[in-house]
């Protein structure tokens, strides 16, 4: 039965219920895609007793159609291009390169901003990893994340989202080791249509969640 999520935190708790089998996995790491994926990932990591970190991915906006992704870029300058969009709209290579350079700089800025004080990213090598976002529309950002994360040699990559387009879910199933979606509605239009509150997550909210997580685990370590 299809459902509407109250907000991203609620969606994360519901998603965690679909990931219960992962709680027994040793050294589990949950990575949230900023910004909207981080509140979801926070609840998943808390429920599964996993480590939490961010994985910065940026959408490549289509010239003249900024709501449409022509691709995405992740850390390490890994790029995924939506060839269907590029071909249909006849987007020239120089426009793709210009947008890529702009977003590469944005990835670097966001990494520095979220990792205040030079906090080192949590290593994924040899670990089971769950990549979390608030939903999948084109899937470009998540595909870039999976492709980049593979270079870190995790033991397995699971993509987990509250809602996804059926076609994108099937496409990502070819790249990830597993994919968990709470729902894949046939009448999929946009991720935000499946939330009562889909207010954009701010950079400050991402930083606050990471600080809250660090504080929670410092308290546990010190008790």
N, C-alpha and C positions, 0 to 999 in steps of 0.2 A: 504494500500500500504506500503510495507516495505521500510525503509529508513536507511541511514547511518548518524550517528551523527558526527558533526564536532569534538567535544571534550566533556568532562564530564560537563562542565559548560553549554554548549548549550543543552546537553541532559537533564540537570536539568530544564532548562527553558521550554523545550518541555513537560517534565513530569509534571511540575507545571500546564500547561494548561489542563492536564487530571485530575487534582485534584482540580479544581476550587470550587467544591461544599464543600470542606473542609474549605474554607476560612471563612465560617460562623460559624464554630465550636469554641466554647469558650474554652480558655485555651489549644489550640492545641500545641503539642510538636512534632518536627521533629528530629529524631535521625539518624545520618549518620554513616555507618559502615566504619571505617578507613581501608585502606587509601582511596581507590578509590571512596567510597560512599560519602565522605565528600564534595567534590566540587559539586556533584549532589544535596546533601541535602541542601547546602548553598543556591542554587538558588531556591529550593522548599520552604524553610522556608521564604526567602525574599519575594517571590511572594504571599505566603499565610499569611503573617504577623504573623508567628508562632514563638515560641521559638525554638532555635537550640542547640543541644548538640551532643556528639559522643556516640557510643555504641561499645566498643571494642570486636571484635570476631576474633579468629585466626583459620585458616585452619589446620587440622592435615594431614601432608604430608604422602603419601603412600611410604613406603620404596622401593627404586629403581624406583619409578614412582612419583617423587616429584611434577610433574604438575597435578597429580590426587589427589583429596581430599578423604581420607578415613573417614573423619568426621570433626568436628569443636568443638571449646570450647569457651565459653563466660565468662564474669565476674561472680563470684560466683561459678566458676568451673563446670558450667553446660556443659555437653558433649553430642554431637549427633554423632552417628556412622553410616556410610553408610554400612549397613550389606551386601549389594550386592557386594561391592568392597572387603570387608574383606573376604567374603566367596569365591569369585571367585579367589582371589590371595592367599588364605590360609595364611592370615597375623596372626601371633601368638599373643596371648594376651600380652605377655611381650613387644613386639614391640609397641603395641598400648599404653600401659602404659608409656613406655619410651617417646614416642612422646607427650603424654598428659602432662607429667610433664614438658617437655621442653617448651611447648606452654603455660602452666599455668604461668610459670615464665615470659614469653614474654608478656602475657596479663597484668601482674602486672607492668612490666617495662613501657609498652606503656601508661597505665593509668596515671602513675606518670609523664611521659614525656609530655603528652598532657595537663595534668592538673597542669601546673607549678604554684607554689605558693599555692598549696593545694586547688585549686578550687574544690568545691563540685559538684558532678553530679546533674543535674537537676532532680527533683523528677517526676516520671511518675504516681504516685498514683492518681487514680481517673480522669486521663486525657486521652483524645483521643491522640493516638500516631501514627505517620507515621514513619516506619522503611525504610530507603532508602539505596540502594546500586547502583553501576553502571551497574549491570546486574546479572543474575542468571544462572549459568552453572549446578553445582551439587545441589546447594541450601543448602548445609550443613551449611555454615556460617549463613545464614538467619534463618534456622530452629533453630540453637542454640540460636540466638538472640531472636526469638519469645518465645522460651521455657523459657529463662532467664527472659525476660521482663514480662512474665505472673506473676512471683513471686512478682513483684512490684505493682500488682493490678491496671493496667490502665483501663479506662472505655472501651477502644476498641483498637485493634492493626490492623493497615493497613500496608501491605507491598507494597512498591511502587518502581518500577525499570523501566528504559528505555527499557530493552530487557531481555527476559527470554526464556529458553527452555520450550516448551509447557508442557512436562511431569512434569518438576519441578514446573511450575506455578500451575498445577493442584494439585500437592502434597501439596504445601504451602497453597493453598486455603482451605485445610482441617484444618490447624493449625491457620491461621490468621482469623480475623473477615472479612477482605476484602483484595483483592489484585488488584493492578492497574499496568498494564504493557502497555507501549506504543505499543510494538509489541512482538509477540511470533512466530517468523519465524519457519516454519516446517523444513527447512534446517539449523538447528542450529548447529554450530560447536564449537564456542568459543565466549565469550562476546566481545573480542577485534576485532572480524571480523566485528562488527557493528559500529565501530568508525573509522573515518579518523585518529584521533590522540588519541592513547590509551597509551601514555607514562605513565609509573608507577608514581602514586602520591607519593611524598616523605613525610617523617615525618615533615620536615620543612614547606612544603606547607600546611599540615593539621594544624600545629600550627599557621601559618600565617592567614589562613582562620578563625580560632577561635578568634585570636586577632582582625582581621578586624571586625568580627561580634560583639565582645564586644565593640570595639570602636564606631561602628555605633550606638549601642543601648545606650551607655553612652552619645553620642551626642544628641540622641532623648530625653533621660531622662533629660538632662541638659538644653534643649531648652525651 
